Amino acid sequence: MNRISRKASSFTESVIREMTRQASLHGAINLSQGFPDFPAPEDIKRAAIEAIQADINQYAITWGAKRFRDAIAAKTRWHLGLEIDPDREVVVTCGSTEAMIATMLAVIDPGDEVIVFEPFYENYGPDAILSDAVTRYVTLYPPDWKFDPQELRAAFNEKTKAVIINTPHNPTGKVFTHDELRIIADLCIEHDALALTDEIYEHIWYRDQARPSGHISMATLDGMRDRTVTINSLSKTYSVTGWRVGYAIASPDLINGIRQVHDFLTVGAAAPLQEAGVYALSLPLSYYEKLQHEYQRRRDYLLGVLEEAGFKCYKPEGAYYIITDIADFGFENDVKFTQHLIRDLGVAVVPGSSFYRRRELGAQQVRFCYCKRDETLQAAAERLQKLQIKS
Ligand SMILES: Cc1ncc(COP(=O)(O)O)c(C=O)c1O
């Protein structure tokens, strides 16, 4: 008897979590997993403590506390310019992770196809397996991580149910342009497909890059409002990845389906933290400007360190990761290089191949993350000085 299902056996351990484990084993500085090592904002923490003390401690309504859904609608109005109905077009979930899997379970039938851009955030693969989706991959090519519109068109067919978009993008830092989103949108419309957009880094993009428009939300494009599921979370914007509070926004028929799945998956997200989310989502523009400024400063610092150490860096336009080319170090592959960094230098990063289905595409890349304190980045910088380029 196979005690473990075929689906569960097909998952490999999350490479990023494995790197975090290795980092603590070897006392390495952890620049692998994308969580801040600095404190969450005091006022947001206070709002959570006050919510618990005010006894907001029982189940919230399964699809999200009314006050939090109202706050999501209000923020979506000023930030994206979209009017959404908080009672019919929002579901609150346990992080954007649950929002994505609940959405896929709600819209995919066995054999339906989803299109994923590679490199990709590692959960999308298992999400496809769990929801019985057949995955088609379309490559984002360095140095600017553009896709070939013909390749994208060729990936669409009558079985295509959805395309997953993540912008700003993990791991490349790409921010999809309006023109790129328009190409994807037109294909979705032509093939009657959905866009599932993971916009968890919506506030983290850099003004110095060639794309002054910054983050653009797929749902704001003509014809896409009703065929887009916009997925988001408190994790990155408010530096509270451990709270596990996220949400999906979509038209009422889609949200109905997602709410059903969500109810049976998790019942609901933490009630007091949703209440703290009401406070977080009401923060003024200056909060987001400061967030961007701080991450831009960290990005520029780490870029300098990495280039000095001999890495070729793809400068990120958004999110908080730097993908680098490691060919000059002369290692057989990214995994061997990563082991050297962790064991011999004491810095943990993520091997690039883990972001690709065609692993060879990432075999000379590694990803650094910089959502870390200055001291952490400086300590990593000191250790990276010992790296040697193969002459
Ligand atoms: C693109 C992307 N989506 C989702 C997540 C997970 O988000 P959450 O904490 O909201 O589940 C991450 C975390 O690194 C991510 O990079």
The ligand as a Gaussian input file, in Angstrom:
#p B3LYP/6-31G(d) Opt

LIG

0 1
 C        5.645000      35.978000      -5.384000
 C        5.260000      35.548000      -4.009000
 N        3.994000      35.183000      -3.784000
 C        3.605000      34.766000      -2.558000
 C        4.486000      34.698000      -1.492000
 C        3.983000      34.228000      -0.158000
 O        3.153000      35.182000       0.353000
 P        2.271000      35.069000       1.667000
 O        3.164000      35.281000       2.839000
 O        1.264000      36.152000       1.542000
 O        1.647000      33.715000       1.657000
 C        5.817000      35.071000      -1.681000
 C        6.791000      34.980000      -0.583000
 O        7.975000      35.034000      -0.751000
 C        6.207000      35.501000      -2.974000
 O        7.469000      35.874000      -3.226000

